[in-house]
């Protein structure tokens, strides 16, 4: 039984159809002491059937600390979005989701997948230049609540 | 912004699942964005139009970014 209504599945399938490059969702999880990890996995599992460009890679947060550190992940559930560069090599989008991507956050996740999958960024040309000029490490955290 | 910028990493944080982070950054309303550039930190409460958001998000951290560069060059 899918978590997503059939009509919404079709909308997502259409939207994912526009993707020009693959997106890997690196999902950090642990078996014990993570109330929302299973729910997050169930939500993520809905996506690959809707697009052959979307894959899930599950990473055990307890056993693979190095990988978590590499992605700057210090808690679970967490999702890191990895796309491809022009030479088809993996390219970290540096976009992360901490917590269950349900409700409005699910739409944010879908938008992020589409962006990493090739949809043009919504930034204006001038803003794109300004953001591209930021080369030093900056962390942005956007706090939301489920709606 | 993270996708376009070589330096920016972006986290969407579900505040109710991580009350320790919400407390640490004093999240009293959402969306709240905390931008950390090491020696400069900016907070934006609420949603802003794109130009205003980028203006506020980058003004201080970019300014702080330039100063150390000048110091290392001199």
Backbone of each chain as ProteinMPNN parsed JSONL, in Angstrom:
{"seq_chain_A": "XXXXXXXXXXXXXXXXXXXXXXXXXXXXXXXXXXXXXXXXXXXXXXXXXXXXXXXXXXXXXXXXXXXXXXXXXXXXXXXXXXXXXXXXXXXXXXXXXXXXXXXXXXXXXXXXXXXXXXXXXXXXXXXXXXXXXXXXXXXXXXXXXXX", "coords_chain_A": {"N_chain_A": [[0.868, -1.206, 0.0], [0.683, 2.052, -1.009], [2.068, 5.143, 0.211], [1.498, 7.377, -1.118], [-1.084, 8.941, -2.9], [-2.684, 7.588, -5.859], [-3.175, 9.522, -7.924], [-1.4, 11.55, -7.246], [0.957, 10.175, -7.46], [1.119, 9.906, -10.218], [1.452, 12.57, -10.974], [3.948, 13.065, -9.853], [5.47, 11.223, -11.286], [5.32, 12.341, -13.825], [6.642, 14.786, -13.337], [9.203, 13.882, -12.583], [9.903, 12.816, -14.974], [11.053, 14.808, -16.411], [13.625, 14.91, -15.629], [17.091, 15.053, -16.286], [19.424, 13.944, -15.453], [20.806, 11.438, -13.206], [19.848, 10.984, -9.736], [21.022, 10.339, -6.545], [19.837, 9.319, -3.458], [21.263, 9.518, -0.51], [20.797, 7.836, 2.275], [20.917, 8.126, 5.647], [20.761, 6.098, 8.451], [19.648, 4.394, 11.456], [19.121, 1.403, 13.4], [18.27, 1.183, 16.059], [16.919, 3.406, 18.531], [15.986, 5.447, 16.914], [13.29, 6.996, 16.167], [11.993, 7.886, 13.887], [13.245, 6.919, 11.671], [12.413, 4.613, 10.249], [9.98, 5.389, 9.138], [10.893, 7.416, 7.473], [12.423, 5.932, 5.668], [10.362, 4.487, 4.468], [8.996, 6.521, 3.149], [10.968, 7.385, 1.345], [11.262, 5.077, -0.177], [9.137, 5.213, -1.851], [9.869, 6.649, -4.05], [11.88, 5.677, -6.076], [10.343, 3.757, -7.681], [8.938, 5.521, -9.252], [10.642, 6.767, -10.965], [13.356, 6.009, -13.057], [15.645, 7.341, -12.668], [16.142, 7.861, -10.074], [17.727, 6.774, -7.156], [18.166, 4.962, -4.067], [20.483, 4.975, -1.48], [21.3, 3.217, 1.262], [22.755, 4.026, 4.341], [24.384, 2.885, 7.16], [24.297, 4.585, 10.034], [25.591, 4.148, 12.431], [27.593, 2.273, 11.933], [28.992, 3.322, 9.796], [30.556, 5.731, 10.266], [32.481, 7.36, 9.14], [31.587, 7.916, 6.587], [29.297, 9.338, 7.197], [30.452, 11.572, 8.385], [31.79, 12.597, 6.217], [29.693, 13.612, 4.738], [28.813, 15.52, 6.444], [26.93, 14.783, 8.294], [25.416, 14.441, 11.357], [23.39, 13.302, 12.763], [20.375, 11.296, 12.76], [17.126, 10.571, 11.278], [18.786, 11.208, 8.149], [19.246, 12.721, 4.954], [21.226, 12.871, 2.104], [21.695, 14.507, -0.952], [22.899, 13.395, -3.987], [24.186, 14.154, -7.093], [25.164, 14.287, -10.544], [28.122, 15.305, -12.277], [29.182, 17.099, -15.263], [30.717, 15.18, -16.504], [29.611, 12.832, -15.838], [30.352, 11.959, -13.343], [29.941, 11.305, -9.821], [28.439, 13.965, -8.022], [28.301, 15.839, -5.204], [25.466, 17.457, -4.099], [25.333, 19.051, -1.937], [23.059, 19.434, -0.542], [20.965, 18.726, 2.141], [18.707, 16.799, 4.14], [17.372, 16.793, 7.309], [15.653, 14.758, 9.491], [12.205, 13.587, 9.193], [11.015, 13.624, 5.901], [8.189, 14.638, 5.552], [4.823, 15.829, 4.849], [4.912, 19.261, 4.114], [7.641, 19.279, 3.822], [8.118, 17.091, 2.272], [7.472, 17.983, -0.275], [9.496, 19.863, -0.527], [11.682, 18.163, -0.643], [11.149, 16.828, -3.053], [11.36, 18.976, -4.847], [14.065, 19.512, -4.511], [15.201, 17.147, -5.485], [14.449, 17.33, -8.174], [15.85, 19.607, -8.915], [18.553, 18.832, -8.542], [18.497, 16.85, -10.371], [18.548, 18.123, -12.786], [16.824, 20.243, -13.364], [16.51, 23.715, -14.126], [17.924, 26.071, -11.805], [15.975, 28.159, -9.592], [16.993, 30.623, -9.158], [17.571, 34.052, -9.986], [19.524, 35.407, -12.722], [21.413, 37.273, -11.838], [21.458, 36.772, -9.074], [22.307, 34.16, -9.132], [24.927, 34.456, -9.976], [25.961, 35.823, -7.769], [25.712, 33.921, -5.774], [27.259, 31.869, -6.764], [29.722, 32.965, -6.406], [30.342, 32.52, -3.822], [32.654, 30.864, -2.15], [33.868, 30.06, 0.148], [33.478, 27.899, 3.046], [30.178, 27.674, 4.02], [27.463, 27.157, 6.141], [24.07, 26.558, 5.881], [21.15, 26.423, 7.698], [17.861, 25.515, 7.541], [15.106, 25.761, 9.419], [12.163, 23.929, 9.906], [8.73, 22.991, 10.551], [6.517, 20.14, 10.836], [3.738, 20.183, 8.617]], "CA_chain_A": [[0.0, 0.0, 0.0], [1.532, 3.23, -1.157], [1.764, 6.304, 1.04], [1.129, 8.479, -2.005], [-2.295, 8.655, -3.669], [-2.371, 7.311, -7.265], [-3.146, 10.742, -8.748], [-0.149, 12.252, -6.929], [2.044, 9.38, -8.049], [1.2, 10.252, -11.641], [2.039, 13.923, -11.06], [5.38, 12.941, -9.556], [6.081, 10.515, -12.405], [5.453, 13.346, -14.885], [7.681, 15.752, -12.957], [10.502, 13.199, -12.648], [10.184, 12.555, -16.389], [11.853, 15.923, -16.947], [15.002, 14.835, -15.125], [18.068, 14.73, -17.329], [20.556, 13.212, -14.877], [20.38, 10.654, -12.05], [19.99, 11.52, -8.382], [21.116, 9.315, -5.51], [19.48, 9.796, -2.134], [22.051, 8.791, 0.477], [19.933, 7.849, 3.454], [21.611, 7.721, 6.878], [19.744, 5.571, 9.357], [20.099, 3.403, 12.432], [18.011, 0.514, 13.744], [17.792, 1.453, 17.413], [16.981, 4.783, 19.009], [15.611, 6.427, 15.897], [11.847, 6.77, 16.028], [11.434, 8.288, 12.59], [14.05, 6.39, 10.567], [11.642, 3.671, 9.432], [9.012, 6.172, 8.364], [11.633, 8.103, 6.415], [12.751, 4.924, 4.657], [9.124, 4.168, 3.738], [8.72, 7.64, 2.234], [11.966, 7.362, 0.262], [11.011, 3.912, -1.028], [8.086, 5.543, -2.822], [10.359, 7.448, -5.18], [12.492, 4.969, -7.207], [9.379, 3.197, -8.642], [8.359, 6.571, -10.093], [11.657, 7.279, -11.883], [14.571, 5.184, -13.106], [16.794, 8.21, -12.401], [16.267, 8.052, -8.624], [18.128, 5.596, -6.393], [18.368, 5.156, -2.63], [21.619, 4.252, -0.9], [21.14, 3.265, 2.709], [24.023, 4.018, 5.065], [24.225, 2.664, 8.593], [24.924, 5.723, 10.702], [26.429, 3.668, 13.529], [28.741, 1.525, 11.412], [29.724, 4.066, 8.759], [30.748, 7.081, 10.798], [33.313, 8.152, 8.226], [30.738, 8.382, 5.493], [28.443, 10.369, 7.772], [31.278, 12.767, 8.556], [32.07, 13.113, 4.874], [28.525, 14.379, 4.303], [28.452, 16.475, 7.484], [25.712, 14.287, 8.94], [25.704, 14.072, 12.75], [22.175, 12.761, 13.388], [19.517, 10.583, 11.823], [17.361, 10.27, 9.863], [19.331, 12.274, 7.316], [19.318, 12.404, 3.531], [22.113, 13.716, 1.309], [21.384, 14.351, -2.371], [24.099, 13.358, -4.827], [23.864, 14.142, -8.524], [26.275, 13.975, -11.443], [28.68, 16.448, -12.978], [29.1, 16.983, -16.716], [31.434, 13.982, -16.951], [28.88, 11.694, -15.25], [30.92, 11.545, -12.052], [29.063, 11.743, -8.724], [28.687, 15.311, -7.526], [27.495, 16.131, -4.021], [24.706, 18.71, -4.263], [25.455, 19.749, -0.648], [21.711, 19.607, 0.003], [20.682, 17.694, 3.143], [17.452, 16.867, 4.893], [17.446, 16.153, 8.623], [14.304, 14.494, 9.962], [11.296, 12.946, 8.236], [10.52, 14.544, 4.86], [6.743, 14.456, 5.39], [4.085, 17.081, 4.722], [5.498, 20.243, 3.206], [9.031, 18.913, 3.578], [8.153, 16.135, 1.165], [7.544, 18.779, -1.506], [10.847, 20.435, -0.586], [12.568, 17.082, -1.09], [10.88, 16.621, -4.489], [11.975, 20.106, -5.565], [15.52, 19.337, -4.46], [15.529, 16.048, -6.408], [14.317, 17.85, -9.544], [16.959, 20.546, -9.132], [19.79, 18.058, -8.7], [18.3, 16.043, -11.567], [18.723, 18.876, -14.016], [15.932, 21.388, -13.573], [17.255, 24.958, -13.893], [17.674, 26.697, -10.511], [15.022, 29.266, -9.646], [17.696, 31.884, -8.907], [17.761, 34.961, -11.122], [20.897, 35.355, -13.224], [22.287, 38.067, -10.959], [21.605, 36.049, -7.811], [23.103, 32.958, -9.399], [26.334, 34.887, -9.969], [26.353, 36.159, -6.393], [25.814, 32.689, -4.991], [28.407, 31.132, -7.296], [30.943, 33.601, -5.92], [30.584, 32.084, -2.436], [33.503, 29.683, -2.235], [34.271, 29.612, 1.491], [32.446, 27.03, 3.612], [29.063, 28.289, 4.738], [26.385, 26.214, 6.424], [22.749, 27.167, 6.04], [20.156, 25.499, 8.251], [16.494, 26.023, 7.459], [14.262, 25.018, 10.354], [10.75, 23.882, 9.588], [7.947, 22.055, 11.371], [5.591, 19.419, 9.951], [2.448, 20.856, 8.409]], "C_chain_A": [[0.896, 1.245, 0.0], [1.102, 4.349, -0.213], [1.247, 7.462, 0.19], [-0.088, 8.073, -2.84], [-1.944, 8.468, -5.152], [-2.279, 8.568, -8.136], [-1.846, 11.513, -8.507], [1.055, 11.496, -7.471], [2.23, 9.737, -9.519], [1.841, 11.62, -11.834], [3.548, 13.859, -10.842], [6.101, 12.27, -10.725], [6.318, 11.489, -13.568], [6.613, 14.298, -14.587], [9.071, 15.116, -13.068], [10.895, 12.899, -14.09], [11.047, 13.626, -17.027], [13.314, 15.823, -16.518], [15.953, 14.384, -16.224], [19.272, 13.978, -16.77], [20.12, 12.526, -13.586], [20.641, 11.346, -10.712], [19.993, 10.346, -7.403], [20.764, 9.946, -4.17], [20.245, 8.941, -1.127], [21.342, 8.939, 1.817], [20.682, 7.288, 4.659], [20.57, 7.3, 7.907], [20.392, 4.706, 10.426], [18.881, 2.628, 12.928], [17.414, 0.88, 15.096], [17.867, 2.939, 17.726], [16.703, 5.827, 17.946], [14.153, 6.2, 15.54], [11.356, 6.987, 14.605], [12.206, 7.733, 11.395], [13.235, 5.478, 9.644], [10.646, 4.411, 8.54], [9.707, 6.894, 7.201], [11.987, 7.138, 5.294], [11.515, 4.599, 3.801], [8.778, 5.274, 2.738], [9.683, 7.597, 1.046], [11.714, 6.217, -0.705], [9.926, 4.177, -2.067], [8.665, 6.13, -4.115], [10.971, 6.64, -6.328], [11.478, 4.314, -8.165], [8.806, 4.236, -9.604], [9.365, 7.135, -11.085], [12.884, 6.381, -11.873], [15.816, 6.039, -12.874], [17.03, 8.4, -10.904], [16.652, 6.737, -7.955], [18.305, 5.97, -4.917], [19.601, 4.346, -2.22], [21.499, 4.361, 0.613], [22.504, 3.146, 3.389], [23.731, 3.852, 6.552], [25.032, 3.722, 9.348], [25.888, 5.287, 11.805], [27.719, 3.041, 13.002], [29.596, 2.335, 10.437], [29.869, 5.533, 9.15], [31.534, 7.978, 9.838], [32.483, 8.747, 7.102], [29.816, 9.498, 5.98], [29.218, 11.68, 7.907], [31.565, 13.423, 7.208], [30.923, 13.991, 4.366], [28.071, 15.383, 5.357], [27.19, 16.078, 8.231], [26.043, 13.829, 10.357], [24.468, 13.576, 13.485], [21.31, 12.11, 12.311], [18.049, 10.743, 12.22], [17.892, 11.479, 9.1], [19.417, 11.785, 5.874], [20.276, 13.393, 2.875], [21.819, 13.451, -0.163], [22.665, 14.437, -3.198], [23.671, 13.256, -6.29], [25.071, 13.737, -9.34], [26.818, 15.261, -12.033], [28.624, 16.188, -14.49], [29.768, 15.736, -17.262], [30.839, 12.715, -16.347], [29.561, 11.132, -14.007], [29.981, 12.029, -10.946], [29.443, 13.143, -8.249], [27.725, 15.582, -6.372], [26.784, 17.469, -4.224], [24.867, 19.62, -3.05], [24.084, 20.143, -0.091], [21.411, 18.423, 0.917], [19.298, 17.901, 3.73], [17.651, 16.127, 6.202], [16.032, 15.991, 9.155], [13.443, 13.929, 8.848], [10.829, 13.938, 7.174], [9.042, 14.3, 4.58], [6.078, 15.822, 5.252], [4.767, 18.015, 3.73], [6.947, 19.899, 2.874], [9.169, 17.88, 2.463], [8.245, 16.9, -0.161], [8.924, 19.429, -1.657], [11.835, 19.398, -1.097], [12.396, 16.847, -2.595], [11.523, 17.741, -5.313], [13.494, 19.955, -5.614], [15.961, 18.233, -5.431], [15.483, 16.552, -7.853], [15.468, 18.797, -9.885], [18.258, 19.796, -9.397], [19.721, 17.214, -9.979], [18.28, 16.828, -12.864], [17.781, 20.034, -14.246], [16.688, 22.689, -13.294], [16.921, 25.561, -12.539], [16.733, 27.887, -10.652], [15.685, 30.617, -9.38], [17.726, 32.743, -10.172], [19.227, 34.934, -11.526], [21.86, 36.113, -12.296], [22.528, 37.329, -9.629], [22.441, 34.794, -7.988], [24.598, 33.316, -9.37], [26.815, 35.17, -8.553], [26.582, 34.885, -5.578], [27.012, 31.853, -5.46], [29.724, 31.668, -6.759], [31.277, 33.192, -4.492], [31.371, 30.781, -2.469], [33.921, 29.187, -0.847], [33.142, 28.771, 2.091], [31.399, 27.809, 4.414], [27.985, 27.227, 4.929], [25.085, 26.978, 6.593], [21.813, 26.111, 6.591], [18.792, 26.153, 8.188], [15.609, 25.164, 8.346], [12.807, 25.095, 9.93], [10.05, 22.975, 10.601], [6.971, 21.341, 10.455], [4.269, 20.148, 9.827], [1.51, 19.919, 7.663]], "O_chain_A": [[1.732, 1.445, 0.881], [-0.077, 4.482, 0.117], [0.641, 8.403, 0.703], [-0.114, 6.986, -3.418], [-1.019, 9.108, -5.654], [-1.399, 8.663, -8.991], [-1.26, 12.061, -9.441], [2.046, 12.096, -7.887], [3.356, 9.855, -10.004], [2.662, 11.815, -12.73], [4.321, 14.507, -11.547], [7.195, 12.682, -11.112], [7.369, 11.466, -14.209], [7.446, 14.581, -15.448], [10.002, 15.734, -13.584], [12.077, 12.745, -14.396], [11.691, 13.394, -18.049], [14.152, 16.583, -17.004], [15.66, 13.463, -16.986], [20.062, 13.429, -17.538], [19.174, 12.973, -12.937], [21.537, 12.181, -10.587], [19.111, 9.488, -7.422], [21.32, 10.977, -3.793], [19.91, 7.775, -0.916], [21.297, 10.019, 2.405], [21.036, 6.109, 4.682], [19.628, 8.036, 8.2], [21.558, 4.33, 10.306], [17.755, 3.125, 12.885], [16.194, 0.886, 15.26], [18.759, 3.643, 17.253], [17.14, 6.972, 18.068], [13.819, 5.338, 14.727], [10.405, 6.339, 14.169], [11.877, 8.03, 10.247], [13.348, 5.555, 8.421], [10.491, 4.103, 7.358], [9.175, 6.97, 6.094], [11.869, 7.473, 4.116], [11.607, 4.456, 2.582], [8.326, 5.002, 1.626], [9.275, 7.75, -0.105], [11.923, 6.359, -1.91], [9.812, 3.445, -3.05], [8.008, 6.104, -5.156], [10.614, 6.891, -7.479], [11.724, 4.311, -9.371], [8.256, 3.884, -10.647], [8.987, 7.908, -11.964], [13.396, 6.032, -10.809], [16.93, 5.515, -12.881], [18.01, 9.031, -10.507], [15.998, 5.714, -8.155], [18.557, 7.125, -4.573], [19.734, 3.175, -2.577], [21.585, 5.451, 1.179], [23.303, 2.272, 3.052], [22.93, 4.589, 7.126], [26.262, 3.749, 9.307], [26.876, 5.967, 12.082], [28.797, 3.252, 13.557], [30.785, 2.062, 10.274], [29.382, 6.437, 8.471], [31.287, 9.18, 9.738], [32.647, 9.906, 6.719], [29.583, 10.478, 5.272], [28.708, 12.754, 7.587], [31.578, 14.648, 7.086], [31.143, 14.977, 3.662], [27.041, 16.034, 5.179], [26.466, 16.933, 8.74], [26.86, 12.927, 10.541], [24.493, 13.441, 14.708], [21.492, 12.344, 11.116], [17.757, 11.024, 13.383], [17.506, 12.618, 9.362], [19.63, 10.602, 5.61], [20.155, 14.603, 3.064], [21.706, 12.297, -0.575], [23.411, 15.413, -3.12], [22.892, 12.379, -6.665], [25.901, 12.945, -8.893], [26.064, 16.206, -12.266], [28.082, 15.176, -14.932], [29.434, 15.278, -18.355], [31.473, 11.66, -16.341], [29.368, 9.967, -13.66], [29.303, 13.043, -11.108], [30.623, 13.46, -8.095], [26.505, 15.559, -6.539], [27.423, 18.487, -4.488], [24.575, 20.814, -3.12], [23.968, 21.061, 0.721], [21.577, 17.267, 0.528], [18.791, 19.02, 3.806], [18.053, 14.963, 6.207], [15.29, 16.968, 9.262], [13.886, 13.805, 7.706], [10.296, 14.994, 7.517], [8.678, 13.816, 3.508], [6.703, 16.851, 5.509], [5.15, 17.6, 2.636], [7.425, 20.191, 1.778], [10.201, 17.803, 1.796], [8.997, 16.516, -1.056], [9.453, 19.535, -2.763], [12.721, 19.715, -1.891], [13.377, 16.686, -3.32], [12.149, 17.488, -6.342], [14.125, 20.238, -6.632], [16.975, 18.373, -6.115], [16.364, 16.243, -8.655], [15.988, 18.786, -11.0], [18.973, 20.089, -10.356], [20.745, 16.903, -10.589], [18.022, 16.265, -13.928], [17.925, 20.749, -15.237], [17.436, 22.761, -12.319], [15.754, 25.571, -12.147], [16.696, 28.543, -11.693], [15.01, 31.646, -9.379], [17.883, 32.233, -11.281], [20.078, 34.486, -10.757], [22.965, 35.652, -12.012], [23.653, 37.273, -9.132], [23.196, 34.411, -7.094], [25.417, 32.582, -8.816], [27.93, 34.805, -8.179], [27.527, 34.795, -4.795], [27.688, 31.213, -4.654], [30.714, 30.942, -6.664], [32.369, 33.48, -4.001], [30.823, 29.722, -2.779], [34.287, 28.022, -0.689], [31.985, 28.909, 1.695], [31.727, 28.512, 5.369], [27.642, 26.496, 4.0], [25.014, 27.936, 7.363], [21.69, 25.025, 6.022], [18.597, 27.24, 8.733], [15.387, 23.986, 8.065], [12.283, 26.168, 9.633], [10.693, 22.288, 11.395], [6.623, 21.869, 9.399], [3.742, 20.67, 10.809], [0.368, 20.283, 7.382]]}, "seq_chain_B": "XXXXXXXXXXXXXXXXXXXXXXXXXXXXXXXXXXXXXXXXXXXXXXXXXXXXXXXXXXXXXXXXXXXXXXXXXX", "coords_chain_B": {"N_chain_B": [[20.671, 27.349, -3.434], [22.845, 26.061, -2.285], [23.294, 24.163, -4.216], [24.219, 25.63, -6.352], [26.345, 27.148, -5.392], [29.853, 26.83, -4.743], [30.651, 26.756, -2.093], [28.563, 26.599, -0.219], [26.672, 24.645, 2.047], [23.548, 23.176, 2.544], [21.066, 22.569, 4.952], [17.943, 21.175, 5.509], [16.054, 21.254, 8.255], [14.08, 19.356, 10.386], [12.407, 20.694, 12.859], [10.946, 19.796, 15.12], [11.741, 17.193, 15.463], [14.304, 17.394, 16.257], [14.833, 18.741, 18.892], [17.014, 19.654, 20.326], [18.636, 21.052, 18.518], [16.824, 23.02, 17.75], [16.565, 24.392, 20.136], [19.189, 25.243, 20.547], [19.542, 27.071, 18.482], [17.57, 28.801, 19.044], [14.92, 28.625, 17.93], [12.017, 30.095, 17.388], [9.981, 30.438, 15.687], [8.871, 29.345, 12.427], [9.499, 29.455, 8.84], [12.876, 29.31, 9.97], [16.043, 30.497, 9.247], [19.392, 29.767, 9.662], [22.48, 31.036, 9.086], [25.746, 30.153, 8.83], [28.915, 31.268, 8.738], [31.302, 30.624, 9.891], [33.083, 32.794, 11.24], [31.079, 34.613, 11.198], [27.623, 34.994, 11.749], [24.293, 34.722, 10.617], [20.846, 35.28, 11.042], [17.672, 34.533, 9.761], [14.359, 35.149, 10.083], [11.333, 33.812, 9.07], [9.883, 33.843, 5.727], [11.394, 35.241, 2.84], [11.388, 37.391, -0.094], [13.293, 36.355, -2.983], [15.518, 38.108, -3.724], [15.849, 39.724, -1.433], [16.334, 37.799, 0.484], [18.778, 36.64, -0.327], [20.39, 38.86, -0.245], [20.391, 39.456, 2.553], [21.331, 37.036, 3.536], [23.883, 36.734, 2.522], [25.276, 39.11, 2.911], [26.64, 39.69, 5.411], [28.232, 37.38, 5.883], [29.722, 37.271, 3.57], [31.121, 39.656, 3.665], [32.678, 39.233, 5.917], [34.141, 37.192, 4.922], [35.845, 38.361, 3.133], [37.701, 39.859, 4.57], [39.715, 38.217, 6.004], [41.084, 37.266, 3.788], [42.375, 39.515, 2.759], [44.115, 39.937, 4.823], [45.803, 37.727, 4.719], [47.05, 38.193, 2.372], [48.559, 40.473, 2.802]], "CA_chain_B": [[21.909, 28.101, -3.232], [23.912, 25.081, -2.063], [23.529, 23.473, -5.478], [24.921, 26.541, -7.265], [27.566, 27.681, -4.789], [30.857, 25.831, -4.365], [30.942, 26.749, -0.662], [27.403, 26.5, 0.677], [25.963, 23.398, 2.326], [22.231, 23.529, 3.088], [20.336, 21.553, 5.704], [16.548, 21.388, 5.894], [15.985, 20.583, 9.552], [12.742, 19.216, 10.962], [12.714, 21.212, 14.19], [10.334, 19.044, 16.228], [12.475, 15.939, 15.667], [15.616, 17.692, 16.847], [14.628, 19.885, 19.797], [18.3, 20.199, 20.789], [19.049, 22.064, 17.539], [15.864, 24.121, 17.818], [16.92, 25.178, 21.331], [20.506, 25.853, 20.344], [19.418, 28.219, 17.583], [16.424, 29.581, 19.514], [13.897, 28.646, 16.884], [10.722, 30.43, 17.991], [9.007, 30.372, 14.602], [9.437, 28.773, 11.212], [10.858, 28.96, 8.704], [13.989, 30.121, 10.453], [17.278, 30.116, 8.574], [20.614, 30.162, 10.352], [23.584, 30.964, 8.139], [26.969, 30.167, 9.619], [30.113, 31.364, 7.914], [32.47, 30.497, 10.754], [33.218, 33.938, 12.138], [29.895, 35.46, 11.098], [26.382, 34.22, 11.731], [23.12, 35.509, 10.27], [19.587, 34.556, 11.211], [16.542, 35.109, 9.039], [13.104, 34.538, 10.537], [10.268, 33.976, 8.086], [10.253, 33.707, 4.324], [11.656, 36.522, 2.185], [11.579, 37.289, -1.546], [14.628, 35.856, -3.313], [16.575, 39.125, -3.659], [16.051, 40.143, -0.046], [16.916, 36.673, 1.215], [20.187, 36.491, -0.685], [21.038, 40.058, 0.294], [20.608, 39.288, 3.993], [22.079, 35.813, 3.833], [25.283, 36.798, 2.102], [25.923, 40.382, 3.208], [27.613, 39.632, 6.504], [29.21, 36.303, 5.754], [30.621, 37.611, 2.469], [32.01, 40.712, 4.14], [33.637, 38.594, 6.821], [34.989, 36.325, 4.11], [36.869, 39.127, 2.411], [38.745, 40.408, 5.445], [40.873, 37.344, 6.216], [41.838, 37.165, 2.535], [43.28, 40.652, 2.674], [45.158, 39.777, 5.836], [46.801, 36.735, 4.307], [47.817, 38.718, 1.244], [49.473, 41.531, 3.213]], "C_chain_B": [[23.086, 27.144, -3.047], [24.293, 24.395, -3.374], [24.4, 24.321, -6.396], [26.279, 26.954, -6.712], [28.569, 26.577, -4.472], [31.036, 25.709, -2.853], [29.78, 26.398, 0.247], [26.891, 25.064, 0.801], [24.652, 23.77, 3.005], [21.577, 22.336, 3.764], [18.891, 22.006, 5.889], [16.327, 20.579, 7.154], [14.545, 20.551, 10.057], [12.868, 19.515, 12.454], [12.132, 20.361, 15.315], [11.057, 17.723, 16.486], [13.829, 16.175, 16.341], [15.509, 18.913, 17.753], [15.949, 20.479, 20.297], [18.796, 21.281, 19.821], [18.129, 23.278, 17.594], [16.168, 25.022, 19.016], [18.21, 25.945, 21.109], [20.394, 27.12, 19.495], [18.177, 29.056, 17.877], [15.365, 29.751, 18.436], [12.534, 28.868, 17.534], [9.619, 30.407, 16.947], [9.682, 29.788, 13.387], [8.832, 29.442, 9.977], [11.869, 29.901, 9.35], [15.259, 29.595, 9.805], [18.467, 30.645, 9.355], [21.775, 29.952, 9.382], [24.881, 31.144, 8.921], [28.189, 30.155, 8.703], [31.371, 31.291, 8.738], [32.555, 31.66, 11.711], [32.037, 34.898, 12.041], [28.655, 34.581, 11.02], [25.195, 35.14, 11.482], [21.88, 34.663, 10.508], [18.487, 35.283, 10.463], [15.288, 34.385, 9.493], [12.016, 34.843, 9.513], [10.799, 33.832, 6.676], [10.413, 35.09, 3.71], [11.656, 36.317, 0.673], [13.049, 36.968, -1.842], [15.739, 36.912, -3.164], [16.9, 39.503, -2.222], [16.726, 39.037, 0.752], [18.409, 36.571, 0.936], [21.003, 37.675, -0.165], [21.4, 39.848, 1.766], [21.52, 38.094, 4.288], [23.566, 36.001, 3.566], [26.012, 38.056, 2.543], [27.023, 40.222, 4.251], [28.666, 38.551, 6.313], [30.181, 36.593, 4.617], [31.614, 38.673, 2.9], [33.094, 40.119, 5.032], [34.616, 37.733, 6.027], [36.117, 37.097, 3.462], [38.026, 39.53, 3.318], [39.946, 39.48, 5.646], [41.729, 37.201, 4.951], [42.847, 38.289, 2.417], [44.446, 40.483, 3.645], [46.232, 38.8, 5.366], [47.648, 37.263, 3.152], [48.883, 39.715, 1.697], [50.688, 40.96, 3.917]], "O_chain_B": [[24.176, 27.372, -3.572], [25.461, 24.088, -3.612], [25.227, 23.787, -7.136], [27.247, 27.095, -7.46], [28.187, 25.511, -3.988], [31.517, 24.684, -2.37], [29.991, 25.944, 1.372], [26.704, 24.365, -0.195], [24.637, 24.58, 3.932], [21.541, 21.235, 3.214], [18.647, 23.109, 6.377], [16.402, 19.35, 7.127], [13.88, 21.584, 10.143], [13.372, 18.693, 13.22], [12.763, 20.217, 16.362], [10.999, 17.189, 17.594], [14.416, 15.261, 16.921], [16.025, 19.983, 17.432], [16.008, 21.657, 20.649], [19.316, 22.308, 20.255], [18.583, 24.418, 17.498], [16.049, 26.245, 18.935], [18.317, 27.127, 21.434], [21.068, 28.115, 19.758], [17.78, 29.905, 17.079], [14.973, 30.864, 18.085], [11.967, 27.963, 18.146], [8.439, 30.361, 17.295], [10.91, 29.734, 13.311], [7.72, 29.961, 10.07], [11.735, 31.123, 9.285], [15.518, 28.392, 9.813], [18.536, 31.833, 9.671], [22.02, 28.839, 8.918], [25.084, 32.159, 9.587], [28.457, 29.181, 7.999], [32.405, 31.831, 8.344], [32.15, 31.545, 12.868], [32.01, 35.906, 12.748], [28.634, 33.566, 10.325], [25.105, 36.217, 12.072], [21.867, 33.469, 10.208], [18.386, 36.509, 10.526], [15.157, 33.173, 9.32], [11.808, 35.997, 9.138], [12.005, 33.715, 6.456], [9.652, 36.005, 4.025], [11.894, 35.206, 0.199], [13.934, 37.277, -1.043], [16.773, 36.645, -2.553], [18.066, 39.592, -1.838], [17.585, 39.302, 1.593], [19.21, 36.431, 1.861], [22.137, 37.522, 0.289], [22.546, 40.035, 2.174], [22.369, 38.149, 5.178], [24.407, 35.484, 4.302], [27.242, 38.079, 2.553], [28.18, 40.568, 4.014], [29.851, 38.78, 6.553], [31.345, 36.2, 4.688], [32.795, 38.613, 2.556], [34.271, 40.46, 4.916], [35.773, 37.568, 6.415], [37.21, 36.569, 3.26], [39.183, 39.544, 2.897], [41.085, 39.913, 5.476], [42.946, 37.035, 5.033], [43.999, 38.082, 2.037], [45.589, 40.828, 3.346], [47.423, 39.019, 5.589], [48.794, 36.854, 2.964], [49.954, 39.815, 1.098], [51.569, 41.712, 4.334]]}, "name": "protein", "num_of_chains": 2, "seq": "XXXXXXXXXXXXXXXXXXXXXXXXXXXXXXXXXXXXXXXXXXXXXXXXXXXXXXXXXXXXXXXXXXXXXXXXXXXXXXXXXXXXXXXXXXXXXXXXXXXXXXXXXXXXXXXXXXXXXXXXXXXXXXXXXXXXXXXXXXXXXXXXXXXXXXXXXXXXXXXXXXXXXXXXXXXXXXXXXXXXXXXXXXXXXXXXXXXXXXXXXXXXXXXXXXXXXXXXXXXXX"}
